[in-house]
């Protein structure tokens, strides 16, 4: 097996062990696989959360997020309009049965508006995912620096 494959398997097993040790409600079919909230300078009032969730049940729809550390959490998508990429709030994201939802820096994401205080790197924040069927899923995400950009203008790496 390739190292990358082993690493991925280990990461999934670790996440599964971690998630199974937390107290989830018995009907929670959507599980957090990965995610983080972007740390911003103290003068920046907004941030974003990026998550990957897997749905082990029937198709559902993420319709809202409660983030007590911000005035408002909005579901956003990126669209191209007049040759420019713009963010737009959406009313939800569908998650297929036994599918996954990836909210990433380059696409759909959770916009955190009006942070109540600066988010400290390496701390964690609690949020609640809300689904169209009325179920809710509590998650805890680490606060991390902005990920490295992958476009050609930012090919240098910081270690």
C-alpha positions in Angstrom: 0.0 0.0 0.0 1.1 3.5 -0.7 2.0 5.7 2.3 -0.7 8.2 1.3 -3.3 5.4 1.3 -2.2 4.2 4.7 -2.2 7.8 6.0 -5.7 8.3 4.7 -6.9 5.0 6.3 -5.2 5.9 9.6 -6.8 9.4 9.5 -10.3 7.9 8.9 -9.8 5.3 11.6 -8.5 8.0 14.0 -11.5 10.2 13.2 -13.9 7.3 13.6 -12.4 6.4 17.0 -12.5 10.1 18.1 -16.1 10.5 16.9 -17.2 7.3 18.5 -15.8 8.4 21.8 -17.9 11.6 21.8 -21.5 11.6 22.9 -23.6 11.7 19.9 -27.3 11.1 19.8 -28.3 7.7 18.5 -30.0 9.0 15.4 -27.1 11.2 14.3 -26.4 9.9 10.8 -24.2 12.8 9.6 -20.7 12.7 11.0 -17.9 15.2 10.9 -14.8 13.8 9.1 -12.7 16.9 9.0 -12.9 20.7 9.4 -11.6 23.9 10.8 -12.4 27.6 11.3 -10.0 30.1 9.8 -8.1 32.3 12.3 -8.2 35.9 11.3 -6.4 39.0 12.5 -8.1 40.6 15.5 -9.3 43.6 13.4 -11.2 41.3 10.9 -14.8 40.8 12.1 -15.6 37.8 10.0 -14.2 34.3 9.4 -15.3 31.1 7.7 -15.6 27.4 8.6 -14.8 24.5 6.3 -16.1 21.0 7.0 -16.3 17.6 5.5 -19.2 15.5 6.7 -20.4 12.0 5.7 -24.0 11.0 5.7 -24.6 7.4 6.8 -28.4 7.7 6.6 -31.1 9.0 4.3 -30.6 12.0 2.1 -30.8 15.2 4.1 -30.1 19.0 3.8 -28.0 21.2 5.9 -30.1 24.3 6.3 -28.4 26.3 9.1 -25.5 26.6 11.5 -25.5 27.9 15.0 -22.2 29.5 16.0 -22.5 31.1 19.5 -19.1 32.8 19.0 -20.4 34.9 16.1 -23.5 37.2 15.6 -24.5 35.1 12.5 -23.5 32.0 10.6 -24.5 31.8 6.9 -24.3 29.1 4.3 -22.4 30.5 1.3 -21.6 29.4 -2.2 -19.3 31.0 -4.8 -20.7 32.0 -8.2 -19.2 33.7 -11.2 -21.0 36.9 -12.2 -19.8 39.3 -14.9 -16.4 37.5 -14.8 -16.0 38.0 -11.1 -16.3 35.3 -8.4 -18.8 36.4 -5.7 -20.1 34.9 -2.5 -23.8 34.4 -2.2 -25.9 33.2 0.8 -27.9 30.0 0.1 -30.7 28.3 2.0 -29.0 25.0 2.3 -26.8 22.2 0.9 -28.2 18.7 0.0 -26.3 15.7 1.3 -27.1 12.5 -0.6 -27.8 9.2 1.2 -24.4 7.7 2.0 -22.8 10.7 0.4 -20.7 13.5 1.7 -20.7 17.3 1.8 -17.4 19.2 1.5 -17.4 22.9 2.4 -14.0 24.2 1.4 -12.0 27.5 0.8 -12.5 27.2 -2.9 -16.3 26.7 -2.9 -19.2 26.3 -0.6 -18.5 27.3 3.0 -19.9 28.6 6.3 -19.5 32.3 6.7 -19.1 33.5 10.3 -20.3 37.1 10.5 -19.5 39.4 13.4 -17.1 37.4 15.6 -17.7 38.3 19.2 -14.0 38.1 20.0 -10.9 37.2 18.0 -10.4 33.4 17.5 -7.2 32.1 19.0 -5.1 29.8 16.8 -5.1 26.2 18.2 -8.3 26.8 20.2 -11.5 25.2 19.2 -15.1 26.4 18.7 -18.4 24.6 19.1 -21.1 24.9 16.4 -24.4 23.1 15.7 -25.3 21.9 12.3 -29.1 22.1 11.6 -30.8 19.9 9.1 -34.1 20.1 7.2 -35.6 17.2 9.1 -35.2 19.0 12.4 -32.2 17.1 13.6 -29.1 18.9 14.9 -25.5 17.8 15.1 -23.0 19.5 17.5 -19.5 19.7 16.3 -16.2 21.2 17.6 -13.7 22.6 15.1 -10.1 23.7 15.6 -9.1 27.2 14.8 -6.2 27.2 12.3 -4.3 29.7 10.2 -5.4 30.3 6.6 -4.4 27.3 4.5 -1.8 27.8 1.8 -3.1 29.0 -1.5 -2.6 26.5 -4.3 -2.8 28.9 -7.2 0.4 29.8 -9.2 0.8 33.2 -7.5 1.4 31.5 -4.2 3.7 28.6 -4.9 6.1 29.2 -2.0 5.6 27.1 1.1 6.1 28.0 4.8 7.4 25.4 7.2 
